[in-house]
């Protein structure tokens, strides 16, 4: 029976849902105005952008009529429904994208963790979620004007749930080994262990297991990439037919990595020429050839397989030469100099990328004029590499960009002008280096000299000069070290 004070029956899922869907197309301000008892102080409190979870609290306390809390049971405990409000954004292309990961429940560092997924606090939080997506329109100055776009009851589909269970087991196993300090979101597929706390110092506590090594507090969360897929395909109804896993039974007893490696293993030993013939692709040795063959092998239309999109996995087809070297280093998205000097490493775009992204290496080794498939590997940057070596190298690049970047003007015999800078090259780094990521070189100096298309190919340095846009690259020697076990078995 409906509770007249609440407007719904908290013991009835249908009643809760029917009440919840009335939120669609309303702004948070409209929700507040419907509750006439609220005063201006309450409005100010919920509108505070610095208040973590403020809009979610508004829905809990104002609309659904219960006090926000951090208990481990589901919000509507009687029926096992968890309420989650999550933002989405609309890209310039009109595409929907999750605004952030969905934090589910804190990981316990004060006592034992639950081995059985179905007896865990996490399962209570995700078995049935009342998912409320709102449009975080950044053109609006008042977050109370954000509009609620979708209200749905959501449970991860069976195939997703199998992978989530594997993710949970991996995280729990690492925690019980006393390695919570080495957890990374790149460890897992859809379920992450995200850090919690404003700073590493404030959020670091002793672990319950092992040698009690201090570790950052973490929470179970659905990754941003997974939430973007949920939004587009499970909520907004966008169709997809680009899945590697055709049936959940495929991953009942195997990990996703096992599945894709087994698929690739059926073709190991084949040459690119043989596979082009098998899949009816022209053998022309253009740069896309080995990438396209990888997709053909996996049975997907392109690299944006459903599982890759959900887990933020990037496909990298790597060609190794006969001398066991890779000709090219591996590039990543460009950065702006004025952005990088404002960042701290732990919150940097670079760290976020390698903390959250997996790479799927599919490796081809040269034999004469062809390349032979030697294997594949699902990889993310190891903890020590990311947190120690790459940190040191990134911080050195930041320091030089911020304080002492210099240029040496060079003119060749044909009168062509170029510039050398003092950023460390890959010969003096172990993991990463910085180099241009633009169509052509471009510079603008404070003395009035200008070269190239500055507006298109350069961005501003802290001293007001402009330099060719750069990006981080993984050193080719480092990449080889990550994959050489595939041909040195």
TORFI-471524 format. One record per residue (C-alpha): residue in one letter; x, y, z. Coordinates in pm, whole numbers, m for minus. Layout:
BEGIN
 type      u      v      w
    A      X      Y      Z
...
This chain:
BEGIN
 type      u      v      w
    X      0      0      0
    X    122    348    m86
    X    262    557    197
    X     79    890    168
    X    371   1081    314
    X    618    927     69
    X    397    901   m238
    X    493    538   m301
    X    509    200   m130
    X    873    128    m24
    X    789   m243     m4
    X    680   m267   m369
    X    929   m247   m657
    X    661   m147   m909
    X    540    134   m683
    X    895    264   m634
    X    961    255  m1007
    X    635    423  m1107
    X    707    700   m860
    X   1067    730   m984
    X    988    759  m1356
    X    792   1076  m1283
    X   1134   1239  m1247
    X   1210   1207  m1618
    X   1241   1541  m1799
    X   1232   1737  m1473
    X   1515   1957  m1350
    X   1637   1920   m994
    X   1501   2267   m924
    X   1155   2156  m1035
    X   1182   1856   m802
    X   1269   2090   m515
    X    988   2335   m590
    X    735   2054   m568
    X    836   2020   m204
    X    704   2348    m68
    X    837   2292    285
    X   1196   2350    177
    X   1355   2680    273
    X   1625   2881     95
    X   1900   2726    308
    X   1805   2380    184
    X   1808   2500   m175
    X   2155   2648   m128
    X   2285   2327     30
    X   2176   2103   m253
    X   2292   2349   m519
    X   2647   2355   m378
    X   2867   2202   m650
    X   3135   2127   m392
    X   2898   1899   m201
    X   2986   1546   m305
    X   2676   1354   m406
    X   2458   1660   m354
    X   2214   1586   m635
    X   2190   1222   m535
    X   2125   1328   m176
    X   1853   1560   m303
    X   1671   1270   m468
    X   1709   1048   m162
    X   1608   1302    101
    X   1367   1530    m84
    X   1200   1312   m345
    X   1213    964   m192
    X   1194   1084    167
    X   1472    892    340
    X   1796   1018    492
    X   2112    968    284
    X   2339    712    450
    X   2642    492    397
    X   2497    162    518
    X   2591   m153    331
    X   2235   m265    258
    X   2046   m145    m49
    X   1866    190    m14
    X   1523     24    m40
    X   1632   m270    172
    X   1288   m434    186
    X   1295   m503   m188
    X   1672   m495   m249
    X   1673   m187   m472
    X   1971     51   m468
    X   1922    412   m578
    X   2204    562   m787
    X   2207    901   m956
    X   2472    944  m1223
    X   2553   1223  m1467
    X   2589   1197  m1841
    X   2717   1443  m2097
    X   2638   1505  m2462
    X   2940   1534  m2692
    X   2971   1779  m2980
    X   2868   1494  m3209
    X   2549   1447  m3007
    X   2668   1121  m2851
    X   2588   1026  m2492
    X   2879    968  m2255
    X   2879    883  m1884
    X   3006   1175  m1679
    X   3192    957  m1429
    X   3232    609  m1287
    X   2950    481  m1067
    X   3076    435   m709
    X   2897    139   m551
    X   3031     67   m202
    X   3350    113     m2
    X   3605   m169     16
    X   3660   m274    376
    X   4017   m233    501
    X   3918   m277    868
    X   3830   m644    858
    X   3795   m952    636
    X   3660   m921    284
    X   3385  m1153    163
    X   3506  m1427    m73
    X   3160  m1518   m202
    X   3041  m1256   m449
    X   2674  m1337   m387
    X   2715  m1283    m12
    X   2906   m958    m51
    X   2790   m604     22
    X   2863   m530   m342
    X   2601   m777   m465
    X   2341   m610   m244
    X   2423   m283   m418
    X   2412   m402   m779
    X   2157   m684   m803
    X   1887   m426   m880
    X   1975    m59   m928
    X   1726    222   m969
    X   1949    413  m1207
    X   1873    783  m1253
    X   2079    947  m1527
    X   2081   1326  m1542
    X   2228   1551  m1810
    X   2524   1743  m1669
    X   2500   2033  m1910
    X   2818   2231  m1849
    X   2675   2536  m2019
    X   2448   2582  m1717
    X   2592   2761  m1416
    X   2336   2619  m1173
    X   2346   2242  m1127
    X   1985   2250  m1004
    X   1895   2323  m1367
    X   2035   1988  m1480
    X   1758   1776  m1630
    X   1689   1411  m1544
    X   1697   1219  m1871
    X   1651    851  m1788
    X   1509    648  m1500
    X   1550    272  m1529
    X   1574    m41  m1315
    X   1903   m205  m1405
    X   2075   m535  m1335
    X   2393   m626  m1528
    X   2312   m881  m1800
    X   2435  m1236  m1751
    X   2751  m1209  m1965
    X   2846   m880  m1798
    X   2780  m1027  m1455
    X   3018  m1316  m1520
    X   3295  m1068  m1598
    X   3202   m853  m1296
    X   3231  m1161  m1074
    X   3576  m1230  m1217
    X   3673   m868  m1151
    X   3549   m900   m792
    X   3747  m1220   m737
    X   4063  m1057   m872
    X   4029   m752   m644
    X   3951   m963   m337
    X   4243  m1199   m406
    X   4482   m906   m431
    X   4349   m751   m109
    X   4385  m1080     80
    X   4743  m1107    m43
    X   4817   m775    131
    X   4854   m595   m203
    X   4571   m344   m180
    X   4830    m69   m230
    X   4896   m211   m577
    X   4534   m214   m693
    X   4469    m39  m1021
    X   4154     13  m1225
    X   4348   m131  m1516
    X   4356   m465  m1334
    X   3996   m542  m1418
    X   3732   m516  m1689
    X   3401   m356  m1581
    X   3426   m344  m1201
    X   3701   m119  m1073
    X   3859    m40   m737
    X   3866    339   m752
    X   4049    558   m502
    X   3848    758   m249
    X   3963   1070    m70
    X   4074   1417   m176
    X   4445   1338   m150
    X   4658   1028   m128
    X   4789   1137    213
    X   4444   1187    367
    X   4297    868    226
    X   4580    627    309
    X   4519    368    584
    X   4683     41    697
    X   4559   m274    526
    X   4387   m546    726
    X   4582   m822    553
    X   4951   m900    514
    X   5212   m665    657
    X   4960   m383    710
    X   5121   m176    433
    X   4938    159    403
    X   4704    173    102
    X   4469    430    m40
    X   4104    381     47
    X   3913    239   m245
    X   3557    165   m346
    X   3403    m84   m582
    X   3276    104   m886
    X   3152     49  m1236
    X   3406    206  m1467
    X   3324    515  m1668
    X   3361    315  m1990
    X   3114     54  m1865
    X   2865    320  m1755
    X   2886    484  m2099
    X   2797    153  m2259
    X   2514     96  m2009
    X   2377    441  m2086
    X   2384    405  m2462
    X   2286     42  m2505
    X   2094    m77  m2198
    X   1923    252  m2111
    X   1891    459  m2431
    X   1840    146  m2646
    X   2120    183  m2900
    X   2167   m141  m3091
    X   2500   m323  m3113
    X   2608   m638  m3297
    X   2981   m621  m3237
    X   3032   m858  m2947
    X   3315  m1109  m2903
    X   3126  m1308  m2640
    X   2829  m1461  m2820
    X   2697  m1652  m2517
    X   2754  m1607  m2142
    X   2846  m1974  m2116
    X   3177  m1889  m2289
    X   3302  m1715  m1975
    X   3147  m1930  m1704
    X   3475  m2115  m1652
    X   3720  m1889  m1838
    X   3830  m1528  m1807
    X   3770  m1288  m2091
    X   4144  m1283  m2155
    X   4144  m1663  m2184
    X   3862  m1645  m2437
    X   4023  m1392  m2668
    X   4365  m1554  m2646
    X   4213  m1889  m2741
    X   4043  m1728  m3041
    X   4372  m1574  m3155
    X   4565  m1897  m3085
    X   4372  m2072  m3362
    X   4550  m1842  m3609
    X   4896  m1828  m3450
    X   5157  m1932  m3705
    X   4959  m1798  m3999
    X   5111  m1521  m4210
    X   4945  m1191  m4290
    X   4935  m1294  m4656
    X   4755  m1620  m4574
    X   4506  m1442  m4349
    X   4434  m1173  m4605
    X   4347  m1449  m4850
    X   4134  m1633  m4591
    X   3934  m1323  m4499
    X   3911  m1184  m4851
    X   4115   m873  m4783
    X   4356   m720  m5031
    X   4719   m779  m4930
    X   4864   m431  m4964
    X   5074   m376  m4650
    X   4909    m46  m4562
    X   4913     50  m4194
    X   4558    m69  m4133
    X   4617   m421  m4268
    X   4727   m590  m3943
    X   4468   m403  m3741
    X   4189   m515  m3972
    X   4314   m874  m3966
    X   4299   m865  m3586
    X   3930   m769  m3602
    X   3861  m1043  m3858
    X   4025  m1300  m3631
    X   3812  m1191  m3332
    X   3496  m1198  m3543
    X   3415   m830  m3489
    X   3329   m549  m3727
    X   3594   m310  m3596
    X   3807   m247  m3288
    X   3505   m113  m3097
    X   3386   m455  m2984
    X   3124   m432  m2710
    X   3357   m583  m2450
    X   3642   m351  m2551
    X   3416    m47  m2522
    X   3283   m152  m2181
    X   3631   m222  m2044
    X   3818     63  m2216
    X   4047   m175  m2405
    X   4247    m37  m2698
    X   4362   m273  m2971
    X   4729   m247  m3071
    X   4852   m453  m3365
    X   5231   m464  m3316
    X   5483   m559  m3586
    X   5818   m686  m3464
    X   6111   m689  m3706
    X   6353   m977  m3759
    X   6601   m813  m3519
    X   6327   m831  m3249
    X   6280   m455  m3245
    X   5978   m239  m3314
    X   6043     41  m3560
    X   5792    285  m3416
    X   5715    386  m3059
    X   5350    386  m2953
    X   5173    723  m2942
    X   4894    839  m2713
    X   4658   1140  m2715
    X   4820   1486  m2739
    X   4832   1724  m2445
    X   4836   2099  m2392
    X   5138   2245  m2214
    X   4928   2475  m1996
    X   4720   2177  m1883
    X   5009   1952  m1788
    X   5177   2211  m1564
    X   4857   2240  m1358
    X   4836   1866  m1298
    X   4972   1651  m1018
    X   5080   1308  m1135
    X   4815   1106   m952
    X   4537   1315  m1108
    X   4704   1371  m1445
    X   4552   1278  m1778
    X   4853   1053  m1839
    X   4811    863  m1511
    X   4435    835  m1559
    X   4486    685  m1905
    X   4727    414  m1793
    X   4545    356  m1463
    X   4216    287  m1641
    X   4311    156  m1986
    X   4406   m191  m2100
    X   4589   m256  m2427
    X   4524   m568  m2631
    X   4851   m644  m2805
    X   4825   m864  m3113
    X   5181   m936  m3223
    X   5315  m1007  m3571
    X   5680  m1098  m3633
    X   5859  m1036  m3960
    X   5994  m1320  m4172
    X   6138  m1191  m4498
    X   5866   m997  m4675
    X   5575  m1120  m4459
    X   5467  m1103  m4094
    X   5364  m1412  m3900
    X   5113  m1399  m3612
    X   5289  m1502  m3289
    X   5025  m1434  m3022
    X   4830  m1184  m2817
    X   4824  m1036  m2469
    X   4583   m824  m2266
    X   4808   m575  m2087
    X   4804   m278  m1856
    X   5102    m93  m1717
    X   5238   m270  m1406
    X   5206    m89  m1074
    X   5579    m32  m1023
    X   5622    101  m1376
    X   5327    340  m1351
    X   5380    462   m996
    X   5760    486   m985
    X   5941    494  m1320
    X   5675    661  m1535
    X   5600    904  m1251
    X   5964   1012  m1235
    X   5983   1060  m1612
    X   5649   1244  m1634
    X   5746   1480  m1353
    X   6075   1561  m1526
    X   5891   1650  m1849
    X   5650   1867  m1650
    X   5937   2044  m1475
    X   6117   2128  m1798
    X   5798   2243  m1972
    X   5710   2463  m1676
    X   6046   2620  m1599
    X   6327   2576  m1849
    X   6236   2462  m2197
    X   6490   2594  m2448
    X   6526   2586  m2826
    X   6821   2567  m3061
    X   6759   2702  m3410
    X   6901   2484  m3690
    X   6926   2566  m4061
    X   7020   2290  m4304
    X   7207   2325  m4635
    X   6880   2390  m4817
    X   6789   2672  m4583
    X   6519   2473  m4402
    X   6468   2589  m4044
    X   6408   2348  m3756
    X   6436   2363  m3377
    X   6586   2130  m3120
    X   6452   2140  m2765
    X   6586   2012  m2435
    X   6306   1766  m2358
    X   6462   1423  m2284
    X   6447   1185  m2580
    X   6377    815  m2556
    X   6744    722  m2537
    X   6757    853  m2178
    X   6417    727  m2051
    X   6289    378  m1974
    X   5916    395  m2040
    X   5795    719  m2197
    X   5915   1011  m2401
    X   5756   1322  m2550
    X   5759   1409  m2917
    X   5541   1589  m3173
    X   5183   1485  m3235
    X   5090   1727  m3511
    X   5077   1731  m3890
    X   5376   1965  m3915
    X   5612   2159  m3690
    X   5492   2502  m3577
    X   5643   2766  m3348
    X   5581   3123  m3239
    X   5848   3295  m3031
    X   5834   3607  m2820
    X   6087   3774  m3050
    X   5827   3776  m3328
    X   5951   3474  m3525
    X   5682   3233  m3642
    X   5699   2909  m3838
    X   5427   2675  m3965
    X   5055   2673  m3890
    X   5057   2773  m3524
    X   4679   2773  m3482
    X   4650   2416  m3610
    X   4973   2247  m3503
    X   5099   2421  m3186
    X   4988   2522  m2840
    X   5110   2771  m2582
    X   5397   2722  m2339
    X   5397   2882  m1991
    X   5627   3162  m2115
    X   5377   3266  m2383
    X   5563   3110  m2676
    X   5411   2839  m2893
    X   5558   2497  m2968
    X   5447   2206  m3186
    X   5177   2004  m3005
    X   5329   1704  m2830
    X   5211   1373  m2689
    X   5352   1099  m2471
    X   5484    789  m2645
    X   5568    448  m2502
    X   5931    371  m2587
    X   5956     97  m2847
    X   6215    m89  m2635
    X   5972    m86  m2341
    X   5689   m225  m2556
    X   5912   m509  m2674
    X   5987   m603  m2312
    X   5612   m634  m2245
    X   5547   m875  m2534
    X   5871  m1064  m2608
    X   5751  m1367  m2409
    X   5509  m1434  m2697
    X   5794  m1546  m2926
    X   6047  m1651  m2661
    X   5828  m1925  m2512
